[in-house]
Amino acid sequence: MMDEIDSRLLAALQIDATLTAQDLGERLNLSASQAARRRQRLETSGTITGYGARIAPAAVGLQVQAFVQVQMATHAPEPARAFANLIATLPEVVSAFTMTGEADYLLRVWCADLAGLNRLIQQRLLPHPSVARVQSQIVLDQMKPDGPLPV
């Protein structure tokens, strides 16, 4: 059961995951040990699933972000599993969603350039036997960066 203090703790960690128990305690008006126990409980329960660094894509050579919609030719379990396995092996795919509507999957991808996006679509996605159609939208600008969840 989460309370208001847990929500504040989660909000703080989403902004800065490097906060120490002492820092959290000061922000939440708790002792460092109480803040540490709360964080530990949220980690153990699976509410906090991990910690990571946000990296500037351009700094690591990624210039093209795109959303790729994939429509499947079949929805049989084995081809769907094979497609999911393919997606899991593609480092360019940073998130993947199953969708309602015309597209079955929505992939968020990062590539070094347009040629890389083209290779991903033409050589990896379209040749898959269960893929019927692929449509991509290239991101021109991200007006709002990925942010924390509204806890």
Secondary structure, DSSP 8 states (H G I E B T S, - for coil): ---HHHHHHHHHHHH-TT--HHHHHHHHTS-HHHHHHHHHHHHHTTSS--------GGGGT--EEEEEEEEES---HHHHHHHHHHHHH-TTEEEEEE-SSS-SEEEEEEESSHHHHHHIIIIIITTSTTEEEEEEEE-S--SS-------
